[in-house]
Amino acid sequence: MSSLRSRQSLKFESTQPRRSGRLKEERVLVEKNVIPLPEKSSQKKLDFPARKRRQASSVTHKSASPTKKDKNDTVLEKAKSAFHSSLPSHLMCRDEEIDHMQLFLHKHMESNSPGAMYVSGPPGTGKTATLMYLLDQIKDNGSDTIILNCMTLTTPQSIFNKIASELGLKKGSEKVIIEHITSSENMILLALDEIDQLDSRGQEILYKLFEWPSLPNSCLILIGIANSLDLTDRLLPRLKAHPHTTPDLLIFPPYTKDEIMLILEDRLSPETSSMIDSMALQFCARKVAAAHGDARKALDICRRAVELFESQMKSEESSEKNKVNISHVSLIIEEVYGGTVKRADVAGSIPLQQKLIACSLLLATRGKSSKDVPLGKLYSTYVKVCKKQELRFESQSEFVSLVNMLEAQSIVTIKRGKEVLLHKVSLHYEESELAHILKDQALLSAVLDKGF
C-alpha cells in the first residue's frame, strides 16, 4: 500500500524568496562599460579595501590552529544541542501514527466535515510532536487553526474565554462560540493538549467540547491530547451512547529499545557520534525502554551525560576517557530512575510538589489495609489535594517524573505494571517518620485535616 503522504492533497510549503535581477543587470552593464564608473573614483581607493582584506586573511592564516581541546569543546556543544528535545525536522518510528492522524486531517479538511479525535499515550511518545509536525507541513488549507495547552489555564472553565479570544470573539460564553462554529465559512481546527486538565464536576466541560463537532452545521475539528489512555472510557462514558459524538482514538505506545536507539543515533552527526560510545547509547535506550519508553527522557539523559563528561574534562578527572561512556550515562540514570540516598541527605531537600505527592499518597492509604496506590489514582488524589490547598499542580507527565524522583530518594517504592497509570506506588515510611523526613509537619497536617 502506497504511503498516505503520496495521496495527500494538502499543500506543503516549498517556496523560495525571489531575488531581484536589477542589481545583477547593472553589474553586467558596468562590466561591459555601458554604465561608466564615476570619474571621481580612483583605482587606488577602490583597491585599498581589497588589499586590507588580503592582509587580514594572511594574518589569520598565520594564527595558531585550534587545539584538540578546542575542537572537542565545539563537538560537545553540538552534541548537547543535538540531544535537546525540540521538534525535529522529521519524526522517527511513528509512521503508523503519522498516517492515522494525517488521514483524519485529510478526510475532514478536504471534505469540510467536522470530527473529533482523542490522542493518548505515555509522556514522551510523540503525541504533540506528531500533531505539530503535520500542522507545520500544511499550507493554505483554508482552516482556522487554534492550538492550546490546557495546563496554562487557571481553571477548567476558562477554556471558553481562551477559545473565544483565539477566534477573535468579544465574548467568551459557550453560546457565542457555538454560534461561531456553526456559521463559520472556514473549518476550525482546535487542538487541546493536556485536555485531561479540564477535569470538572460531572465532566461537563469535556462533554461539551467533544459534542461540539456533532452540532448541526458545525465546522469544528477537535483534537484532544492527554496521557490518560482511558479518558474517554473512564470520564466520558456518555459519548458511547451517541456514535456520532464518539471521537476517533489514536494511541501512541511507549518507544521500544530499538526505536529509542534509532532516535538517539538520528540526532547525531558523524562528528558528534565520535564523542559518544555506542554502548552508552544502547545502555540508555535499554534502561529508558524498560522504565517508560519516554524518548524525551532518553534525550535528556544523553544530554546530561555529555554535560557530565564535559565537566570532568575541565577538571581533568577523565584524562584517560576520550568520550562519553556507559559510566556517565549510568550516573545520570541513577539520578533519574533509581538509587538510594541517606536520610540525612533527604531531609530538608524535597521540593514542595514532591512533598504534596508524598502527603497525597499517605492520605490515599490512610486507614486502608493496602498501602499500594495505582499511579493514576494517586495523580487524581494529588490534583484534588492541590486544589483544596489552593496550590498549583503539575501535569501528569511531570507528575510521573516527580514520583520517580521520590523513588530515587527512597521515599516511595514503585511496582511497575504493563501501563504507566497502573504502576503501584507505596510509601517507605509511617506517618510520624514522613513528617520528620519532609520537615514540614504543618503541610502534612493541613493535607490530612482538609483531605480532598
N, C-alpha and C positions, 0 to 999 in steps of 0.2 A: 504493500500500500504506500503510495507516494506520500511524502510529508505534507502535512496540512499547510505548512508555510508556502508551498508552491501553489496551493489553491487559494491562498489568502488574497482577497481583493482589496483589502485596506491599503492605503497609500503609505509609503515609508519615505522618510527624509533622505535625500541623496543629492541635494543641491550644493553647488559651489558658487561663491560670490563672483560676479563678473568683474573683470578688470578693464579699466578704461584704456582704449588704444591711443588716446591723444598724445600722451607722453612719449610712447614708443614711436608714433608717427613723426613728432617733432624731432626726436633724436635721429631718425633716418634722414630727415631733411637737412639737419645740421651736418651729418657725415657727408652728404652729397653736395655740401656748400650751397644748398638752395636758400637756407637761412644763415646769413653770415654771423659770426661771433661779434659781440660788441667790440668797438675799436679800443676802448679803454682797458680791456682785459689784456694782461701781459702773460706770456708763456711762463715767465719766472714765477709769477704769482700763482698761476694755476698748478705749477709743478710742486710748489712748496708743501702742500699737504701730503702729496703722494710720497715725497722724499721723507717726510716726517714719519709717515706710516711704515715705510720700509725700514727706517732706523729702529722704530719701536718693535717691529717684527724681529729684527736682528737681535735686539736686547732680550726679547722674550725667548728666542731660540737658545741664547747662551745661559738662560737661567737654569737653576738646578731642576732636574726631573723629579716628579713626585716620588716619594719614598714608598716602600711596600706598605708601611703603616697607613699612609695617606690613602692609598688605593683600597686597603681593607676597610678603612672608616667609611669611604664612599660606598663600597659594596654593601656594608652593613646597613647604611641608611636606606639604600634601595631595597634591601631585604625587609627591613621594618615597614617600609612604605607598602611593599607588596602584600604583607600579611594584614593590613588594615581591612576591616570587614565592610568596606564601602561597596556600592553596587558595581560588579564587574562589567566589562564590555559584553561578555557572554556568560550564560549560566551552564554549569556543568551538571550532568547526571539528573536532569529534571526534564527530559524530553517529553515524557508522557504527560506530566503535569502542565507543561507549556502548551502542548497540543490541546489538552482538555480545556484550559482556560481560553486559549485563542479561539477554539471552536465556539465556545459560549459567546465571547465578544463578537465574533464574526456573525454568528447567527442572529443576534439581537440588534446589532448596529446596522447590518445590511438590510434587514427586513423591517427596521424601525419598530420592533416589538419589545415590550417590557419583559423583565425577567429578574430572577434573584439567584445568587449563588452564595453558598457558605463554604469558606475555605478554612480547614483546620489542620492541626499538626503540632508537634512539639516545637519549642523555640529553636531557632537557627536551622530550620529545614527548608528555607527558601520561599515561604508563602508570600510575604510582602515583596521580596526581590523579584519574584516571577511576575507579579502584577505590574510593578514599576517598570520592569524590563519590557513588557508588552505595550504598556501605555506610552513608553518612550519611543517606540517604533512607529506608533500611529501618527499620521499627519492629515489634518483637514478631514476628519471623519464626520464632521457636522454635528458632533455632540458636545454638550457642556460637561466637562469632567471636574468632579469635586473629590478630593482625597483628604480624609480627616483621620486623625489618631484620637480615639476616644479617651486615651489616658490624659489628654490635655484639658479635658472638661472638668469643671468644678463639681458639677452634679450631672446625673444622667439626663435630667430634664432640660439641661442647657443645650442638648444636641439640636433641638429645634431652632433655637436662636442662631446657632452656628451654621446650620444648613441654610437658613433664610439669608444670613449675611453673605454666604458664598454665592447664593443665587441672585444677590442684588435686591432682595426684597426688603421693604421698610419695616415690616412686622414679622416677628418670629413665631407666630401661632401656627399650630398644626393645620388649621383651616386654610390659612393663606398659602402654605406650602402645597397642600393638596390641590388648591385651585391652580397653582402654577404648573405642577407636574401633570395635570390633566388637560392643560390648554397650551402647553409649550409647543412651538413649532420644531424645536430640536429635541433629540433624545438627550436625557440627562443620565450620566454615569456617576453614581455615588458609591465610592469605596470607603468603607469604615474599618480601619484597623483597630485591633483590640476591642472589638464590638462587645465582648463579654463584660466590659466595664459599664455597659448600660443596664446592668442588672438592677431591677427595681421591683417594687411590690407588685406581685401578680404578673411581672414581666410585660406590663402593658406597653412600654416604650419599644421593646424588641418586637412585640407582636405588630404594632402599628407600622414599624419600618418594613418588616417583611411582607406586610399586607399591601403596602402602597403600590408595588408593581402590578397587583391584580385588580386595581381600581379601574373602572371604565375609562377608556381613553388615556390611560396612564402612559407617560413617556419615560418612566424611570427604570434604569438598570441598576440593581443594587448588588454590591459585592461586600459581604461581611467576612472579616478575617479574625480568627482567635486561636488560642492554643487548645481550648476545650474541644475534645473530639466528639463529645456527646451533647453539645449545647442545644441543638435543635430537638433532640430526644428528651433531654432532661428538663430544659427550661421552656421549650416551645412545643409541647405535645399537641397543642390545639391546631398547629399548622397541618398535621397529618389528616385532620378531619376534612380539609379542603385541598384536594390535589393541586388546584390551580395556584395555591399560595405556597406549596412546598418548594423550597429552594433546591437548586442543583447542588449536590455535595461533591467537594473535592478534598481529599485527604492527602497530606504530604507526610510520607513515612520518614522516620529518622534515617540519616545517611548511614550507609554501611562503612566498614573499614576501608574497603577498596575505593568507594566513592570519595570518602574524605581524603584518601591518599591522592587521588586524581585531582581533587580541588586544590590541595596544597602544592602539588607539583606544577599545576597550571599557573599558579601565581608567580612562580619563579622563572627567571631567565637563566640561560647557561652561566652567566656571570654570577648571579646571586646564589644559584644552586651549588656553586663550588664552595660556598662558605657554610653549607649545612649538610651534615651527614644524612644520607638517605635513610639509614637505620633509625635516626632520630625522628624523621617524619613518619616512618612506619609505626614506631612506638607510640607517637602521639595519636595517629589515626586509630590504632587498635584500642587505646585507652578511652578515647572520646566516644568511639562507636559503642563500646561496652557500657558506657555510662548513659548517654542520652542521644548520641548521633547528631550533636549540635555542631554544625560547620563553623559558626561564628566563634564558638568556644575553642575549636581546634586552631583557627587562625590567631586568636588571642594568645593561646598558649605558645605557639611558634614565635609570635612577635615578642612576647615577654622573654622567651628563651634566648632570642637574638640580643635583647637588651641586657640580659644577664651575662652572656658571653662578652658583650662589648664592655661592660663594667669590669669584668675580670681581666680583660686585655689591658685596660687603662691602669689597673692596679698591679699588673704583671703577675697575676695569680694563675694565668693559663698560658705561660710561655711555651709549654710543650703541646698545647692544644691549638690547632690552627683552624678549627671550625666548630660550629655548634654541634654537639653530640648528644647522645642519649642522657648523659648525666644532667645537662642543662634542662632538657625537656622534663626529665623525671622530677627535678626540684620544683619546677613550676606546676606540674600536675599534682604533686604532693600538696602544694598550697591550695589548689583549686578544688580537688576532689577528695583528698583523704589526708591521713596523717594525724598525729596527736600532738597536743601541747600540754604543758604543765598547767595546773590550776592557777598558779601564781601568775602565769603569762596571760591566762584568760581574763582574770579578774580586772574589771575596770577598762577593758579594751573592746567591749562589744558595742557596736553602734545601736542606735535607737530602734531601727527597723528589725534588726535581729533579736533584740530584747522583746519586741512586740510579738514576733513569731514564737519565741520560746514561751512567753506568757500565754499566748493563744493555744499552744499545744497543751500546756498544763490545764488550762480552762476546759479544753475539749475532752480531756481524760479524767477530770476530777470526779470522783465518786463512781467511776466505772471500773469494772474488772479488767477490761482490756486496755492496755496502755499504748497500743498501736493505733495510729490515725492515718487513713488514706491521705495522700498529699493533696488531692482535690478538695476533700472535706476540710483539711487544715487551712487551705487558702481561703475558703469561704468564711471560716471562723475568724481568720486573721483580718479579712476585709471588714467584717462586722465589728470586730473589736476596735479597729482604727476609726471607723465611723462613729462608734459610741464614744471614743475618746477625743473625737474631732481632730484626728491626725491624718496626715497623708498616707496612702498605702501604695505599694509598688504593683507593677504589672505582674501577671502570672509568670512570665519568663524570668523577670528579675527576682521574683519570689523564690523560684526554684534554685537560682544561684545563691541566694541568701541562706536557704536551707542547707545547701551543700557546704557553705562556709561554717554553719553551726556544726555540721558533722565533722568538718576538719578540726574544729576546736573541741571535739569530743563532748559536746553538749547534747547532741541528739544522735540517734542511730537510724540509718535508712535501710530498709529491706526492699530492694529493688524488684519490681514486678515487670510484667510484659509492657505496660504502658506507664508513662511518667506519672500520671494522676493516680495510678493505683499503687505507687510506692508507699510502703508503710513507714511512718515516722514515729519514733518513741523517744522520750526523754531519758537521759542518763541519771538525772538527779531527782530527789524528792523535793517537795515544795520548800522546805526550810533550807536545803542545800542550794536550790536555784536562786533564792533571794540573796544568798551570800555570793554566788558566782556572778550574778548580774549586777550586784552592788546597787540595786535600785528597788528597795523594798516598797517605796511609795508607788512606783509604776505597777509593780506586781499586785499590790493591794488594790489599786484602783481598777485594774483589769478584772481581778477576781470578784470584787464587790459589785461592780456595774454589770459584769458579764457582757452579753451581746443581745 
